[in-house]
Amino acid sequence: MKNKERAHRDANFQEELESLKTSMARLTRLLEQTLVNTSGEGPSNRPVTFNQTPTTVQHEERMNKHDQEP
């Protein structure tokens, strides 16, 4: 019984994994097309940068300012 349950879970996992791979491929194509449409360049010609705000630092700065107030 446990082997059947494990096989069933494994099959479901593989289906989900394949679905995610398909979705990621589709999203990648859409992003590439967006880059081409907005800049006239392909993704290999233009570096993609992601700006991540350091929320932890901002939170700590606010906490320090709050502690320093009279």
ABEGO torsion letter per residue (X at the ends): XAAAAAAAAAAAAAAAAAAAAAAAAAAAAAAAAAAAAAAGBBAAABBBBBBBBBAAAAAAAAAAAAAABX
